[in-house]
Amino acid sequence: MATRQNSTNGKPKSPRIQVVLPELICEQLTILASNESRTVSNMAKVLIQEGIKKYFEKEGESLVSLNNLNTDKFRDELEKQSVRRLKRAPQRIRYYKKSD
């Protein structure tokens, strides 16, 4: 069963699982991750997602919602983007009341 932890701000983290792999598969996974500039954990996640998608396509079933796949794809694209720093402090927005 996957375990779910809470982050320091109290929001739940994504579920975690633990997998035991043979040395050869672990080495191959590390090489794949290195080739795609990913962490080993992220590469394992991508391969698992692809495998599940192919499995359900083969079985002709749609147990995994497309909405979740789209959300994961969107999240992955955001994670790939570089972090940009603000050039200066954000300015305050002032709201003025209309005088009667």
OpenMM code with the backbone's topology and positions (N, CA, C; nanometers):
from openmm import Vec3, app, unit

residues = "MET ALA THR ARG GLN ASN SER THR ASN GLY LYS PRO LYS SER PRO ARG ILE GLN VAL VAL LEU PRO GLU LEU ILE CYS GLU GLN LEU THR ILE LEU ALA SER ASN GLU SER ARG THR VAL SER ASN MET ALA LYS VAL LEU ILE GLN GLU GLY ILE LYS LYS TYR PHE GLU LYS GLU GLY GLU SER LEU VAL SER LEU ASN ASN LEU ASN THR ASP LYS PHE ARG ASP GLU LEU GLU LYS GLN SER VAL ARG ARG LEU LYS ARG ALA PRO GLN ARG ILE ARG TYR TYR LYS LYS SER ASP".split()
positions = [
    Vec3(0.0841, -0.1174, 0.0000),
    Vec3(0.0000, 0.0000, 0.0000),
    Vec3(0.0886, 0.1237, 0.0000),
    Vec3(0.0539, 0.2213, -0.0810),
    Vec3(0.1310, 0.3443, -0.0886),
    Vec3(0.1096, 0.4263, 0.0383),
    Vec3(0.2162, 0.4884, 0.0854),
    Vec3(0.2050, 0.5728, 0.2039),
    Vec3(0.1987, 0.7185, 0.1620),
    Vec3(0.1242, 0.7971, 0.2370),
    Vec3(0.1110, 0.9392, 0.2065),
    Vec3(0.1621, 1.0172, 0.3266),
    Vec3(0.2536, 1.1091, 0.3008),
    Vec3(0.3107, 1.1914, 0.4068),
    Vec3(0.2625, 1.3347, 0.3899),
    Vec3(0.2815, 1.4134, 0.4917),
    Vec3(0.2484, 1.5555, 0.4849),
    Vec3(0.3764, 1.6359, 0.4754),
    Vec3(0.3725, 1.7445, 0.3970),
    Vec3(0.4888, 1.8312, 0.3868),
    Vec3(0.4922, 1.9242, 0.5077),
    Vec3(0.5944, 2.0072, 0.5155),
    Vec3(0.6084, 2.0959, 0.6306),
    Vec3(0.4954, 2.1966, 0.6410),
    Vec3(0.4321, 2.2305, 0.5274),
    Vec3(0.3209, 2.3257, 0.5332),
    Vec3(0.1870, 2.2556, 0.5571),
    Vec3(0.1882, 2.1245, 0.5772),
    Vec3(0.0668, 2.0520, 0.6108),
    Vec3(-0.0063, 1.9910, 0.4928),
    Vec3(0.0320, 2.0283, 0.3709),
    Vec3(-0.0335, 1.9714, 0.2530),
    Vec3(0.0147, 1.8288, 0.2309),
    Vec3(-0.0724, 1.7390, 0.1853),
    Vec3(-0.0282, 1.6003, 0.1628),
    Vec3(0.0651, 1.5895, 0.0426),
    Vec3(0.1680, 1.5080, 0.0578),
    Vec3(0.2599, 1.4810, -0.0528),
    Vec3(0.2003, 1.3703, -0.1399),
    Vec3(0.2576, 1.3509, -0.2558),
    Vec3(0.2154, 1.2408, -0.3428),
    Vec3(0.2444, 1.1088, -0.2733),
    Vec3(0.1649, 1.0046, -0.3011),
    Vec3(0.1889, 0.8750, -0.2373),
    Vec3(0.3273, 0.8197, -0.2720),
    Vec3(0.3880, 0.7490, -0.1782),
    Vec3(0.5205, 0.6906, -0.1969),
    Vec3(0.5082, 0.5384, -0.1961),
    Vec3(0.5894, 0.4747, -0.2808),
    Vec3(0.5983, 0.3296, -0.2795),
    Vec3(0.7456, 0.2920, -0.2748),
    Vec3(0.7726, 0.1713, -0.2338),
    Vec3(0.9099, 0.1221, -0.2304),
    Vec3(0.9166, -0.0028, -0.3172),
    Vec3(1.0159, -0.0071, -0.4066),
    Vec3(1.0300, -0.1190, -0.4996),
    Vec3(1.1708, -0.1753, -0.4875),
    Vec3(1.1812, -0.3062, -0.4874),
    Vec3(1.3115, -0.3731, -0.4857),
    Vec3(1.3406, -0.4205, -0.6277),
    Vec3(1.4545, -0.3760, -0.6823),
    Vec3(1.4911, -0.4087, -0.8206),
    Vec3(1.6196, -0.4914, -0.8229),
    Vec3(1.6325, -0.5794, -0.9211),
    Vec3(1.7613, -0.6471, -0.9419),
    Vec3(1.8672, -0.5448, -0.9848),
    Vec3(1.9930, -0.5751, -0.9585),
    Vec3(2.1031, -0.4835, -0.9910),
    Vec3(2.1004, -0.4386, -1.1375),
    Vec3(2.0796, -0.5345, -1.2292),
    Vec3(2.0821, -0.5028, -1.3721),
    Vec3(1.9754, -0.4000, -1.4083),
    Vec3(1.8539, -0.4194, -1.3598),
    Vec3(1.7451, -0.3253, -1.3909),
    Vec3(1.7740, -0.1897, -1.3282),
    Vec3(1.8290, -0.1880, -1.2088),
    Vec3(1.8626, -0.0619, -1.1428),
    Vec3(1.9694, 0.0139, -1.2224),
    Vec3(2.0692, -0.0558, -1.2721),
    Vec3(2.1730, 0.0070, -1.3536),
    Vec3(2.1145, 0.0624, -1.4837),
    Vec3(2.0264, -0.0163, -1.5478),
    Vec3(1.9634, 0.0287, -1.6715),
    Vec3(1.8765, 0.1518, -1.6470),
    Vec3(1.8043, 0.1521, -1.5362),
    Vec3(1.7199, 0.2664, -1.5004),
    Vec3(1.8049, 0.3903, -1.4768),
    Vec3(1.9190, 0.3726, -1.4115),
    Vec3(2.0100, 0.4846, -1.3862),
    Vec3(2.0646, 0.5413, -1.5175),
    Vec3(2.0986, 0.4543, -1.6114),
    Vec3(2.1498, 0.4987, -1.7423),
    Vec3(2.0417, 0.5758, -1.8176),
    Vec3(1.9196, 0.5226, -1.8193),
    Vec3(1.8088, 0.5921, -1.8858),
    Vec3(1.7847, 0.7293, -1.8242),
    Vec3(1.7859, 0.7357, -1.6930),
    Vec3(1.7636, 0.8629, -1.6236),
    Vec3(1.8727, 0.9634, -1.6590),
    Vec3(1.9957, 0.9156, -1.6628),
    Vec3(2.1075, 1.0025, -1.6974),
    Vec3(2.0953, 1.0546, -1.8405),
    Vec3(2.0545, 0.9682, -1.9323),
    Vec3(2.0396, 1.0084, -2.0726),
    Vec3(1.9317, 1.1141, -2.0915),
    Vec3(1.8301, 1.1131, -2.0076),
    Vec3(1.7201, 1.2090, -2.0204),
    Vec3(1.7273, 1.3209, -1.9173),
    Vec3(1.8399, 1.3311, -1.8476),
    Vec3(1.8599, 1.4341, -1.7444),
    Vec3(1.7476, 1.4341, -1.6419),
    Vec3(1.7129, 1.3170, -1.5934),
    Vec3(1.6093, 1.3016, -1.4914),
    Vec3(1.6701, 1.2340, -1.3695),
    Vec3(1.5962, 1.2412, -1.2590),
    Vec3(1.6360, 1.1617, -1.1439),
    Vec3(1.5925, 1.0179, -1.1696),
    Vec3(1.6527, 0.9255, -1.0980),
    Vec3(1.6161, 0.7848, -1.1132),
    Vec3(1.4699, 0.7660, -1.0743),
    Vec3(1.4280, 0.8321, -0.9688),
    Vec3(1.2901, 0.8222, -0.9220),
    Vec3(1.1922, 0.8736, -1.0275),
    Vec3(1.2238, 0.9883, -1.0881),
    Vec3(1.1358, 1.0444, -1.1900),
    Vec3(1.1320, 0.9563, -1.3139),
    Vec3(1.2466, 0.8980, -1.3516),
    Vec3(1.2504, 0.8097, -1.4673),
    Vec3(1.1660, 0.6863, -1.4413),
    Vec3(1.1715, 0.6328, -1.3196),
    Vec3(1.0893, 0.5171, -1.2843),
    Vec3(0.9408, 0.5535, -1.2943),
    Vec3(0.9047, 0.6728, -1.2484),
    Vec3(0.7658, 0.7185, -1.2561),
    Vec3(0.7184, 0.7265, -1.4008),
    Vec3(0.8023, 0.7839, -1.4878),
    Vec3(0.7668, 0.7976, -1.6293),
    Vec3(0.7468, 0.6603, -1.6930),
    Vec3(0.8388, 0.5678, -1.6669),
    Vec3(0.8289, 0.4339, -1.7256),
    Vec3(0.7062, 0.3584, -1.6737),
    Vec3(0.6754, 0.3762, -1.5466),
    Vec3(0.5557, 0.3124, -1.4901),
    Vec3(0.4303, 0.3699, -1.5554),
    Vec3(0.4255, 0.5022, -1.5713),
    Vec3(0.3094, 0.5657, -1.6370),
    Vec3(0.2911, 0.5134, -1.7790),
    Vec3(0.4018, 0.5052, -1.8543),
    Vec3(0.3938, 0.4562, -1.9917),
    Vec3(0.3482, 0.3099, -1.9951),
    Vec3(0.4009, 0.2302, -1.9045),
    Vec3(0.3624, 0.0891, -1.8986),
    Vec3(0.2153, 0.0709, -1.8652),
    Vec3(0.1648, 0.1492, -1.7713),
    Vec3(0.0227, 0.1406, -1.7344),
    Vec3(-0.0648, 0.1848, -1.8507),
    Vec3(-0.0236, 0.2917, -1.9179),
    Vec3(-0.1011, 0.3408, -2.0325),
    Vec3(-0.1074, 0.2343, -2.1426),
    Vec3(0.0065, 0.1732, -2.1741),
    Vec3(0.0095, 0.0680, -2.2768),
    Vec3(-0.0729, -0.0532, -2.2349),
    Vec3(-0.0678, -0.0871, -2.1078),
    Vec3(-0.1438, -0.2019, -2.0586),
    Vec3(-0.2936, -0.1803, -2.0796),
    Vec3(-0.3425, -0.0630, -2.0411),
    Vec3(-0.4854, -0.0372, -2.0549),
    Vec3(-0.5270, -0.0205, -2.2007),
    Vec3(-0.4367, 0.0326, -2.2846),
    Vec3(-0.4665, 0.0410, -2.4274),
    Vec3(-0.4783, -0.0989, -2.4871),
    Vec3(-0.3907, -0.1880, -2.4448),
    Vec3(-0.3927, -0.3257, -2.4933),
    Vec3(-0.5192, -0.3978, -2.4472),
    Vec3(-0.5572, -0.3745, -2.3243),
    Vec3(-0.6750, -0.4388, -2.2682),
    Vec3(-0.8045, -0.3728, -2.3162),
    Vec3(-0.7926, -0.2549, -2.3772),
    Vec3(-0.9105, -0.1844, -2.4265),
    Vec3(-0.9948, -0.1249, -2.3153),
    Vec3(-0.9355, -0.1064, -2.1995),
    Vec3(-1.0077, -0.0502, -2.0869),
    Vec3(-0.9556, 0.0892, -2.0586),
    Vec3(-1.0411, 0.1694, -2.0008),
    Vec3(-1.0015, 0.3052, -1.9661),
    Vec3(-1.0259, 0.3286, -1.8177),
    Vec3(-0.9527, 0.2558, -1.7342),
    Vec3(-0.9696, 0.2716, -1.5906),
    Vec3(-0.8966, 0.3951, -1.5390),
    Vec3(-0.7939, 0.4387, -1.6104),
    Vec3(-0.7217, 0.5580, -1.5712),
    Vec3(-0.7843, 0.6755, -1.6444),
    Vec3(-0.8267, 0.7755, -1.5694),
    Vec3(-0.8937, 0.8885, -1.6332),
    Vec3(-0.7941, 0.9726, -1.7117),
    Vec3(-0.8389, 1.0247, -1.8239),
    Vec3(-0.7531, 1.1110, -1.9053),
    Vec3(-0.7223, 1.2404, -1.8315),
    Vec3(-0.8143, 1.2818, -1.7457),
    Vec3(-0.7921, 1.4039, -1.6694),
    Vec3(-0.6681, 1.3917, -1.5822),
    Vec3(-0.6501, 1.2778, -1.5159),
    Vec3(-0.5316, 1.2575, -1.4332),
    Vec3(-0.4053, 1.2551, -1.5180),
    Vec3(-0.4117, 1.1920, -1.6352),
    Vec3(-0.2950, 1.1884, -1.7236),
    Vec3(-0.2589, 1.3286, -1.7703),
    Vec3(-0.3616, 1.4088, -1.8051),
    Vec3(-0.3365, 1.5459, -1.8478),
    Vec3(-0.2771, 1.6288, -1.7349),
    Vec3(-0.3251, 1.6074, -1.6139),
    Vec3(-0.2723, 1.6793, -1.4983),
    Vec3(-0.1266, 1.6426, -1.4759),
    Vec3(-0.0942, 1.5145, -1.4847),
    Vec3(0.0444, 1.4709, -1.4658),
    Vec3(0.1342, 1.5270, -1.5761),
    Vec3(0.0841, 1.5309, -1.6985),
    Vec3(0.1621, 1.5849, -1.8096),
    Vec3(0.1877, 1.7341, -1.7871),
    Vec3(0.0842, 1.8064, -1.7441),
    Vec3(0.0969, 1.9494, -1.7167),
    Vec3(0.1983, 1.9734, -1.6044),
    Vec3(0.1904, 1.8927, -1.4982),
    Vec3(0.2820, 1.9060, -1.3860),
    Vec3(0.4253, 1.8774, -1.4306),
    Vec3(0.4442, 1.7735, -1.5113),
    Vec3(0.5782, 1.7407, -1.5611),
    Vec3(0.6364, 1.8541, -1.6450),
    Vec3(0.5518, 1.9157, -1.7287),
    Vec3(0.5984, 2.0275, -1.8114),
    Vec3(0.6380, 2.1462, -1.7236),
    Vec3(0.5608, 2.1729, -1.6188),
    Vec3(0.5968, 2.2815, -1.5275),
    Vec3(0.7283, 2.2533, -1.4557),
    Vec3(0.7485, 2.1281, -1.4150),
    Vec3(0.8714, 2.0924, -1.3444),
    Vec3(0.9938, 2.1043, -1.4334),
    Vec3(0.9771, 2.0895, -1.5645),
    Vec3(1.0897, 2.0995, -1.6571),
    Vec3(1.1345, 2.2447, -1.6773),
    Vec3(1.0438, 2.3400, -1.6515),
    Vec3(1.0765, 2.4801, -1.6745),
    Vec3(1.1799, 2.5277, -1.5730),
    Vec3(1.2627, 2.6215, -1.6171),
    Vec3(1.3630, 2.6759, -1.5264),
    Vec3(1.2976, 2.7780, -1.4335),
    Vec3(1.3603, 2.7969, -1.3193),
    Vec3(1.3092, 2.8915, -1.2210),
    Vec3(1.3583, 3.0307, -1.2588),
    Vec3(1.2669, 3.1248, -1.2648),
    Vec3(1.3040, 3.2626, -1.2959),
    Vec3(1.2827, 3.3482, -1.1721),
    Vec3(1.3783, 3.4331, -1.1436),
    Vec3(1.3715, 3.5220, -1.0283),
    Vec3(1.3115, 3.6556, -1.0696),
    Vec3(1.2419, 3.7183, -0.9762),
    Vec3(1.1898, 3.8518, -1.0024),
    Vec3(1.3055, 3.9507, -1.0049),
    Vec3(1.2956, 4.0512, -1.0905),
    Vec3(1.4016, 4.1503, -1.1001),
    Vec3(1.3960, 4.2500, -0.9848),
    Vec3(1.2788, 4.2742, -0.9346),
    Vec3(1.2638, 4.3649, -0.8209),
    Vec3(1.1456, 4.3168, -0.7380),
    Vec3(1.1276, 4.3809, -0.6263),
    Vec3(1.0174, 4.3427, -0.5387),
    Vec3(0.8841, 4.3721, -0.6074),
    Vec3(0.7843, 4.2876, -0.5856),
    Vec3(0.6540, 4.3132, -0.6459),
    Vec3(0.5956, 4.4449, -0.5960),
    Vec3(0.5274, 4.5134, -0.6859),
    Vec3(0.4656, 4.6402, -0.6483),
    Vec3(0.3265, 4.6160, -0.5937),
    Vec3(0.2859, 4.7052, -0.5047),
    Vec3(0.1522, 4.6937, -0.4497),
    Vec3(0.0496, 4.7430, -0.5496),
    Vec3(-0.0638, 4.6812, -0.5444),
    Vec3(-0.1753, 4.7259, -0.6281),
    Vec3(-0.2633, 4.8125, -0.5385),
    Vec3(-0.2914, 4.9329, -0.5835),
    Vec3(-0.3747, 5.0233, -0.5049),
    Vec3(-0.5120, 5.0349, -0.5701),
    Vec3(-0.6095, 5.0214, -0.4876),
    Vec3(-0.7479, 5.0362, -0.5338),
    Vec3(-0.8036, 5.1680, -0.4793),
    Vec3(-0.8612, 5.2435, -0.5668),
    Vec3(-0.9169, 5.3728, -0.5274),
    Vec3(-1.0686, 5.3648, -0.5327),
    Vec3(-1.1316, 5.4244, -0.4320),
    Vec3(-1.2768, 5.4322, -0.4324),
    Vec3(-1.3188, 5.5477, -0.5209),
    Vec3(-1.4291, 5.5276, -0.5897),
    Vec3(-1.4844, 5.6384, -0.6668),
    Vec3(-1.5532, 5.7331, -0.5706),
    Vec3(-1.5240, 5.8595, -0.5862),
    Vec3(-1.5917, 5.9567, -0.4991),
    Vec3(-1.7234, 5.9965, -0.5623),
    Vec3(-1.8259, 6.0114, -0.4778),
    Vec3(-1.9612, 6.0454, -0.5283),
    Vec3(-1.9778, 6.1893, -0.5598),
] * unit.nanometer
topology = app.Topology()
chain = topology.addChain("A")
for resn in residues:
    res = topology.addResidue(resn, chain)
    for name in ("N", "CA", "C"):
        topology.addAtom(name, app.Element.getBySymbol(name[0]), res)
